[in-house]
Amino acid sequence: FVILLTVIFLSLVLILAADLRQPISLTAVEPGDNVTLVCNVSGMEFKFFYWHKQPLGHMVQNVAKVICGQSTISEEFKDSRFTVIKRASQYFLTIRNVSKEDEATYFCHTGTDYAPKFSGGTFLAVNDLFNKCKQSSAPESSQEPGQMTI
């Protein structure tokens, strides 16, 4: 029995480790744009599916879940800007009227109770035009750091 549990545990570790090597793509949008992120899943039907959001420097947040075909948006994302749909072997997460607060890595998590699988991720970069304009209009200084002109 202990050997069987060890084999199952090691199998899960290998499955999860293999999934972690997937590259994360980059999607850049402007504030106010709409964006749709895609998660491909195999033709198998899974018991559950999740979209997750991980802002830089913060813990993972659950955006939405699909359990036995029933889609639910998490409370903190229920402002009607977020929708999840499934077509064939793909799940789509649409974010309307994107803001800087939406900038994060989004990834999906699917599988069964005993074989979870993390699928591809996307880093959603939201270009901040206001800060770009402020930075480009700042006067340039020819002084070395720490020097002062009197």
C-alpha positions as CSV (number, residue, x, y, z in Angstrom):
1,F,0.0,0.0,0.0
2,V,2.8,2.4,0.9
3,I,4.5,1.7,-2.4
4,L,1.3,2.4,-4.3
5,L,0.9,5.7,-2.6
6,T,4.6,6.6,-3.3
7,V,4.1,5.8,-7.0
8,I,1.0,7.9,-7.2
9,F,2.6,10.8,-5.4
10,L,5.7,10.7,-7.6
11,S,3.5,10.5,-10.7
12,L,1.7,13.7,-9.6
13,V,4.9,15.5,-8.9
14,L,6.2,14.6,-12.4
15,I,3.0,15.7,-14.1
16,L,3.0,19.0,-12.3
17,A,6.8,19.5,-12.9
18,A,6.3,18.9,-16.6
19,D,3.6,21.5,-16.8
20,L,5.7,24.1,-15.1
21,R,8.1,24.2,-18.0
22,Q,5.6,25.7,-20.3
23,P,6.5,29.2,-21.5
24,I,4.3,32.1,-20.6
25,S,3.2,34.3,-23.5
26,L,3.0,38.1,-23.4
27,T,-0.1,40.1,-24.4
28,A,0.1,43.9,-24.3
29,V,-3.0,46.0,-24.4
30,E,-3.9,49.7,-23.8
31,P,-6.2,50.8,-20.9
32,G,-9.8,50.5,-22.0
33,D,-9.2,47.7,-24.5
34,N,-10.9,44.4,-24.5
35,V,-8.8,41.2,-24.4
36,T,-9.6,37.5,-24.7
37,L,-7.1,35.0,-23.3
38,V,-7.2,31.4,-24.5
39,C,-6.5,28.1,-22.7
40,N,-6.3,25.0,-24.8
41,V,-7.3,21.7,-23.2
42,S,-7.2,18.2,-24.6
43,G,-10.4,16.6,-26.0
44,M,-11.0,14.9,-22.6
45,E,-13.7,16.3,-20.4
46,F,-12.4,17.4,-17.1
47,K,-14.3,17.5,-13.8
48,F,-13.0,21.0,-13.1
49,F,-11.4,24.0,-14.8
50,Y,-10.1,27.3,-13.2
51,W,-8.8,30.6,-14.5
52,H,-6.3,32.1,-12.1
53,K,-4.7,35.6,-11.9
54,Q,-1.4,36.3,-10.2
55,P,-0.4,40.0,-10.1
56,L,3.3,40.7,-9.7
57,G,4.2,40.4,-6.0
58,H,0.8,39.0,-4.9
59,M,-0.7,35.7,-4.2
60,V,-2.8,33.8,-6.8
61,Q,-6.4,34.8,-7.2
62,N,-9.2,32.6,-8.5
63,V,-11.0,34.5,-11.3
64,A,-13.4,31.8,-12.5
65,K,-14.2,28.1,-12.2
66,V,-16.1,25.6,-14.3
67,I,-17.3,22.6,-12.4
68,C,-19.2,19.9,-14.3
69,G,-20.0,22.4,-17.1
70,Q,-21.3,25.2,-14.7
71,S,-19.3,28.4,-15.0
72,T,-18.9,30.8,-12.0
73,I,-17.0,34.1,-11.8
74,S,-15.4,34.6,-8.3
75,E,-16.9,37.4,-6.1
76,E,-14.1,39.9,-6.5
77,F,-14.3,39.6,-10.3
78,K,-18.2,39.8,-10.6
79,D,-18.2,43.3,-12.1
80,S,-19.4,42.0,-15.5
81,R,-16.0,42.9,-17.2
82,F,-15.0,39.2,-16.9
83,T,-16.6,36.3,-18.8
84,V,-15.6,32.7,-19.4
85,I,-16.8,30.6,-22.2
86,K,-15.9,27.2,-23.6
87,R,-15.8,26.3,-27.3
88,A,-14.6,22.8,-28.4
89,S,-11.3,22.2,-26.5
90,Q,-10.6,25.8,-25.5
91,Y,-11.7,28.0,-22.6
92,F,-11.7,31.8,-23.2
93,L,-11.4,34.5,-20.5
94,T,-12.6,37.9,-21.8
95,I,-11.8,41.1,-19.8
96,R,-13.5,44.2,-21.1
97,N,-12.4,47.7,-20.4
98,V,-8.9,46.6,-19.2
99,S,-7.3,48.7,-16.5
100,K,-3.8,48.8,-15.0
101,E,-5.2,46.7,-12.1
102,D,-5.8,43.8,-14.5
103,E,-2.1,43.5,-15.3
104,A,-1.0,40.0,-14.1
105,T,-0.1,36.5,-15.2
106,Y,-3.3,34.6,-16.1
107,F,-3.2,30.8,-16.3
108,C,-5.6,27.9,-16.3
109,H,-5.8,24.8,-14.1
110,T,-7.7,21.8,-15.1
111,G,-8.0,18.1,-14.5
112,T,-9.6,15.7,-12.1
113,D,-9.4,15.4,-8.3
114,Y,-6.3,13.1,-8.6
115,A,-4.5,14.6,-11.6
116,P,-4.5,18.4,-11.7
117,K,-2.8,20.1,-14.6
118,F,-1.7,23.7,-15.0
119,S,-1.9,24.8,-18.6
120,G,-0.4,27.7,-20.5
121,G,-0.2,31.1,-19.1
122,T,-0.2,34.7,-20.4
123,F,1.3,37.8,-18.9
124,L,-1.2,40.6,-19.6
125,A,0.8,43.9,-19.8
126,V,-1.3,47.1,-19.6
127,N,0.5,50.0,-21.2
128,D,0.2,53.1,-19.0
129,L,0.1,55.9,-21.5
130,F,-0.1,58.6,-18.8
131,N,3.1,57.5,-17.2
132,K,4.8,57.1,-20.6
133,C,3.9,60.7,-21.4
134,K,5.1,62.0,-18.0
135,Q,8.5,60.2,-18.4
136,S,9.1,61.3,-22.0
137,S,8.4,65.0,-21.0
138,A,10.7,65.0,-18.0
139,P,13.8,67.2,-18.5
140,E,17.0,65.3,-19.1
141,S,19.9,66.0,-16.8
142,S,23.5,65.7,-17.7
143,Q,24.6,65.6,-14.1
144,E,26.1,62.5,-12.5
145,P,24.0,60.9,-9.8
146,G,24.7,62.5,-6.4
147,Q,26.1,65.7,-8.0
148,M,24.4,69.1,-7.4
149,T,24.8,72.4,-9.3
150,I,24.6,75.6,-7.3
